[in-house]
Amino acid sequence: MSAQPNDFPGMDDFARFDERMPIASIEAEQAVLGSLMLVPESLVKVSDWLTAEDFLRTDHQLIYRAVCGLAERNAPCDPITMGDWFEAHGIGEEAGGPGYLLHLANTTPSAANVVAHAEIVVERSRLRRAAYIGARIQQQANRPGAASDAIVGDAVHQLSGMHASRMRGGLESARPAMTRMQNTLMARYLEAEAAPAGAPVRLLGLPWPWADLNRDTKGLRPGVLYVVGARPSMGKTVFALQIAIHNALHGKNVAFFTVEMTADEVMARAVACEGHIAHDWVESPTPHDPNAEDYWPRLTAATSRLIDAPLLIDETPGISIDQLMARARRAHIQRPLDMIVIDHMHDMWVDPRKEARHEYGRIAQGAKTLAKELRIPVVLLAQLNREVSKRKDPRPVMSDLRESGEIEQKADVILFLHRDDYYDPTSARRGLVDVIKGKGRNIKVGQSIELVNRFDQMRLDEYSSWEPPFDPAPSSIEKFMPRGFKG
């Protein structure tokens, strides 16, 4: 029953602004507390969104905490029991004493308007926080060596957090949801009825670049966190960048966070992928290559398409999840994002003083929060444990995710990338990359989709285009891999 405090660093210092900016309704605060003392059962109407920190006065904060504390013990909530609660906690005088508690109970005529009064309290609290952020911006801007990017990023992060906290949930009748579902179902049916035979499957989100993955998942759905796990050299970055490029070239505003590579390296891969050009030649173009005459027009065309695409790149090494969320929210305010791709979580900054599994769980939770808050798909790449390479069957499973427990819980969909020919160069499946569906609602887990390895062009192609490119000699595999390829 107790309300949780808001996560708003620095609000303890707001007292210094009270006299200059007393943005509050003391009458509404008193009415809420008096109502809760008259009818303690009213607490259930406000306790999931009203916190002690929403009250301006310290004594009012203490009284609200007492109300919540007594409710947790199913104890009566009146001036007498509350007075005992304060004495037991050694804060009787700080809460105004028994006289003030009696005053609140006796001057509140009814608890009928407790929700309306609580909404006033919360609105004034939000205004105080906005004022605090403004004062903090001014204070930081006046410091020697102040950096505007850091100040703006911090402010946007806090303001966005305020916006998200206002989105309250709650129980409601199933009728509206049923009506929405029925309308959506009928619209999809009519669309399918009008489509010609053999038309591509209707997607419920953004498209993957590959038809088989679209067929099995119905696209990259809004509000969903996709975790893509693989060992090095399996093609994680190739997979993720191709998704980002594909959607950006279709006009979708895509944010690509590359923690390991530079933006220049990302662009070189993007041009190779989009232009179907050998990545080695993009990095070291030479007129002596027999394909050079064909590569130049492809490169020019690919560059022209990509330069106009709404693809945003952040190359900050060791970025923290808090920084990433702030930058994503800031970009979303400027122009709504359609997708976020993060490469990859195990290169992001984590607090070395804390347990790794909790820190990576916090990264996954941050990515999931962005997906739900912005209502877009978020693709988060993850590394797998080395143990997978030591097993007789190296095909990855859920437990192979590094610090897997919390990542597995937070992810809505988990996909694994696997190459048989990495472990057995003579495999009959040379040249294929398996996309294994490890977790997900409404998809058949455990099954895999086959894509064609074209890492020489930093891309993956449809299985329908597969022509085994390798001869049986194990050494031949490496000639199709770019120098220093890591996936």
Salt bridges, closest charged atoms under 4 A:
ASP13 OD1 - ARG16 NH2 3.77
GLU29 OE1 - HIS60 ND1 2.68
GLU53 OE2 - ARG65 NH2 2.64
ASP54 OD1 - ARG129 NH2 3.06
ASP59 OD2 - ARG57 NH2 2.68
GLU123 OE1 - ARG166 NH2 3.91
ASP154 OD2 - ARG136 NH2 3.79
GLU191 OE1 - ARG202 NE 2.77
ASP212 OD1 - ARG215 NH1 3.11
ASP216 OD1 - ARG215 NE 2.77
ASP216 OD2 - LYS437 NZ 2.69
GLU274 OE2 - ARG305 NE 2.82
ASP280 OD2 - ARG483 NH1 3.77
GLU283 OE2 - HIS279 NE2 3.99
ASP294 OD2 - ARG298 NH2 2.70
ASP314 OD2 - ARG327 NH1 2.91
ASP322 OD1 - ARG362 NH1 3.46
ASP347 OD2 - HIS344 NE2 3.42
ASP351 OD2 - ARG353 NH2 2.85
GLU355 OE2 - ARG357 NE 2.85
GLU355 OE1 - HIS358 NE2 3.59
GLU359 OE2 - ARG362 NE 3.81
GLU373 OE1 - ARG329 NH2 2.75
GLU387 OE2 - LYS390 NZ 3.41
ASP400 OD1 - ARG391 NH1 2.76
GLU406 OE2 - ARG357 NH1 3.91
GLU406 OE2 - HIS358 ND1 2.46
ASP412 OD1 - LYS368 NZ 3.49
ASP412 OD1 - ARG441 NH2 3.66
ASP420 OD1 - HIS418 NE2 2.77
ASP420 OD2 - ARG429 NH1 3.00
ASP421 OD1 - ARG419 NH2 3.14
ASP434 OD2 - ARG395 NH1 3.08
ASP434 OD1 - ARG429 NH2 2.70
GLU450 OE2 - ARG429 NH2 2.57
ASP456 OD2 - ARG454 NH2 2.67
ASP461 OD1 - ARG459 NE 2.75
